Amino acid sequence: MKTLRKYHKWPSLIIGAFLILFSVSGIIMNHRQFFSPVNVTRSLLPPVYRYNNWNLAAVKGNIRLENNSQLIYGNIGIWACDSVFSRFTDLNQGFGKGIDQRKVFTMLQTSDHQLLAGTLSGLWKFDRKQNLWVNLRLPERNPRVVKLAEYNGQIYIMTRDQIYTMASIGNPVFSLFPLSVAEGADGKTGLFNTLWVLHSGEMIGLAGKLLVDLVGFVLIFISLSGFFYTFLPKFAKRTSQGLRQKLQRVNRISIKWHNLTGGYGIVILIITVVSGMFLRPPAYSNCRHTGCPGAGYHSGQ
């Protein structure tokens, strides 16, 4: 036991710091809509994450308007500009707070010159009178519109889960477009996709997400209590007798729950950690290069 405790102690102190970061970031990613109003300046990130010459999908496409001007759209939102890209006007009024709400995947100018935008947060139409975007609520909880098209007077809206049709923007009534099963489809899904819904808890809905959040908090507690147990004695020696006794009492309670949560939650902790390993490099890279079905399902956009 002394040997096991020794090899458990020091690697855990190193790994624990990363586990805290992974757990906090994982909880935030699991509730993207809730945290989307919070922005972080890219100047705090490494250079590879900064915009330079319209990279990182800053601009994904453009739409030419009647007056020889055009709209460009992408991860920076929607901007109006002239034909030579010399002047830009912000056209993001109406979208929610936070740059996440401005992630535009697709745009469409209809045959009657109406403007539609498909974003990370749903479907939007442009109100020319108020000069702002108005949300058209799709029958999905968190729709991500990835493609818009018009054919024979019908507007087709593709999300990551469904395809809808809409006859009129003025009276937005959505009909689910029926899709037949592809010939030869075996009903299977890729390993990467399976690991993603397992790791995030989406496999069993909101209850699963909350369970994974709880796992994240447990990992944070286990890591912090391990630091507390290791470094407290040295700190306690420099304190008064009364404070030292209180700290020692807290330390005993802390290590007790450290052992209980680690012991009883070992299975779900391992499942969460191992499934997370295959969602990012280097395990993800190996999975992708060996042709793992479904690799690349979560692009981060």
N, C-alpha and C positions, 0 to 999 in steps of 0.2 A: 504493500500500500504506500509506503514511503517513496518507493521508486516511481509508482504511478502518479503520486501527488507531485513529485518533482517534475516529471515530464508533462504533466497537465498544467502546471503553474506557469512556466515561462513562455511556452508557445501561446498559451491562452492570453497572456498579457499583451502580446504582440497582435494576435488575431483579434482580440477584443476591441481594440481601437477601430479596426476596419469594420467589425460587426456593427458597431454603433453607427458608423457612417452609412453602411448598407441598410440598416434597419430604418433609420430616419428617412433616407432618400426613398426607400421602398414604400413606406407609409404615404409619403407625399405623392409618389407616382401612382399609387393605388386609388388616390382620390384627386385625380387631375382637375376635374371641374371645380372642386372646392378651392384648390390652391392656385387656380389659373390667374386670378387678379394680381398675384405677387410677381413682380418682375425683378430680374437680376441683370445688371449691366454686363454686356459681353466683354468690356474692358477688364473685368475681373477673371475672365476665363483665359485659357491658353490660346495662342494665336490661331490654332487650327479651327477654333470655334467662332472666330470673328469674321464678319462680312468683309469681303474684298472683291471688287469687280463683279458684284451680283452673284457670288457663289452661295453655297449652302441653301439652295432653293429660295434665295431671297426673291427672285423673280422666276415664276413658272410659265407665264404666258402673257399675252396681251390681246386687247380687243380694239379694233379701229372703230371710231365713232363717225357720225355723219359730217361733222365740221372739221375733218382732217386731224382731229386730235385723237388720242388713244388712252386706254387704261392699261396699266401694268399691274399684275397681281402675283402674290406668292406669300412667303413667310413674313414679309414686311407689311402685308395688308394690301390695300388697293390705292393706287395713286393715279391721278389724271396728269397727263403730260402732253406736250406738243409733239409734232411729227418728227422732230430731230432730238428729242429727249434733252432739251435744254432747260425746261422749267417744269417743276413738279408741284402738284397740289394735293394735299391730304384729302382722301375721300373715304375715311373710315368712321365717320360719324354714325352712330347708331349701334355699332358693335359694342360688346361688353368690355369691361375694363380688363386690361392685361393683354400682352402681345399674343398669348395663346388664342385669344378670341379673334385675332386678325389673321390666323393661318388660313389662307385661301387656297384651296386645291384646284378649283375650276370656276370659270365664269361663262355666261351665255348671254348674248344679245338676241332676243327673240325676233321673229319676223315683223312684229309690230313695235320694234325698237325698245322693248322693256329690258331691263338689266337684272340678271339673277347671279348670285354668288353662292358657291358651295364651299363651306368652311368646316373646320374642325368641330364647330359648335352647331352646325345645321345649315338650313337653307334660308337665304335672305333675298329680298327684292329691294330695288332702289326706288325710293319715293322722291321724284324730281321736284315736287312742290316744297317738301320739307328739307330736301337735300340731305337725306340720311337713309341708312339701311334699316329695313323692317323685317323682323323674323317671321318666317312662315313655318309654323310648327308641324313637323312631320310626326307620324304615329310611331315614334321610337323614343326610348328614354334618353339616349345620348347619341343622336344621329351624327355621323361624319359623312358629309356629302363629298364624294370623290370625283363624280363626273356628271355633267349636264349636257343634254342634247335635245334637239327639236326635230320632229319628223311627222309630216302630214298633219300639222296643227296640234300635235300632242307634244308635251314637254316630258322628257324622261329624266328622272332623278335617281342616280345610283348612289347608295350608301355602302358602307362596308358589309352590311347584312342583307339589304333588300334592294329591289328596283321598284320605283313608283312612277305613275303617270299622272299628269295634271293637264286639264284641258284649258284652264283659264287662270291667269295670275290674279285677275280681279276677284275671282271667286275660287280660292285655292282649296279644291277638294281632291284628295289624294286617293288613288286606287292602286292596290298592290298588283304589280305585273307578275303574272304566273310564269314560272320557269320550270320546264320539264327537266327531269333527271338526265344527265348526259349519258349517252350510250356507252356501256362498259364501265360506268362508275361503280365502284365497289363499296361506297359508303365509309371509306376509311379517311382518317386525317393524319397529318404529318406529326412526327415526334416533337418537333419544335413547338408546334401549335399546342399539342397536349401538355408539354412542360410549361408553356406560358400560362394557360388557364389553370393549371395545377398550382403554380407558384403564386399567382395573383389571387387565387381563390375564386375566380370567375366561374369555375366549374360548377359551383353550387350557389351562384348568385351573390346577393348582398351579404348573406350570412357567412359565406366563404371568405369574402373580402374582410369582413370584421374579424373572422378567426385568424386570418393571416396578419392583420394589424396587431392582434393580441400576441401572436408569435413574435412580431417585431419588438413589441414592448418587453416581452419576456427576455429576448436576446439582449436588449439594452440593459435590463435589470441585472441579468446574469453577468454581463461584462463589467458594469459599474460596481456591483457588489464584489466581484473578484478583485478589482483595483482597490476597493475599500479595505477588503480583508488583508491584502498584501502590504499596503503602504500605511495603514492606520497605526499599527503598533509603534512605528518609528515616530510618527507625528504625536501620538499620545504621550510618549515619554517626555515631551517638552511642555506638557500642559499641567494644570493643577490636579490634585488628587481627585477632587469632585468631578471635574470635567473628564478626567481619564476613565473613571468608573462608568460614566454615562456613555462615553464612546465605546468602551469595551462591551457594554450591554447591547448597544445598537449593533455592534459588530457581530455578536453571537446570534442575534435575531437575523441579521443580514445573511450570514453564511448558512444558517439553517434553511432559509427560503431559497438561497442559491442552490443548495444541494437538492431540495425538494422539487423546485421547478425544473432543474436540469435533469433530475432522475426520472420524474414522471412525464416530462415533455420531450424526452430524448427522441422518440420516433418522429413526431411531427416537426421537431427542430431539424432533424437530419433531412427529412423530405423537403422542407423549405430551402435549406441551404444547398443541397445537391441539385435540386431543380433550378435554383437561381444560377448555379455555376454554368449551366449549359445555355443561358440566355445572353451571355456576354463572353468576349474572348478571355482566355485562350480556348476554353472548352467549346464555345460557340463556333469559333473559327474551324476547329477540327470537325465539328458536326457539319458545318456548311460545306467544307471542301471535300468531305466524303460523301456528299450528296444526300444529306439528311432530309427527308421529306418535310416540307413546310418551313425550312430555314429561311429567315428573312421575313417571316410573318409580321413581326413587330419592327417597323422601321424607325420608330421614335418620332414620326411626324403625325 
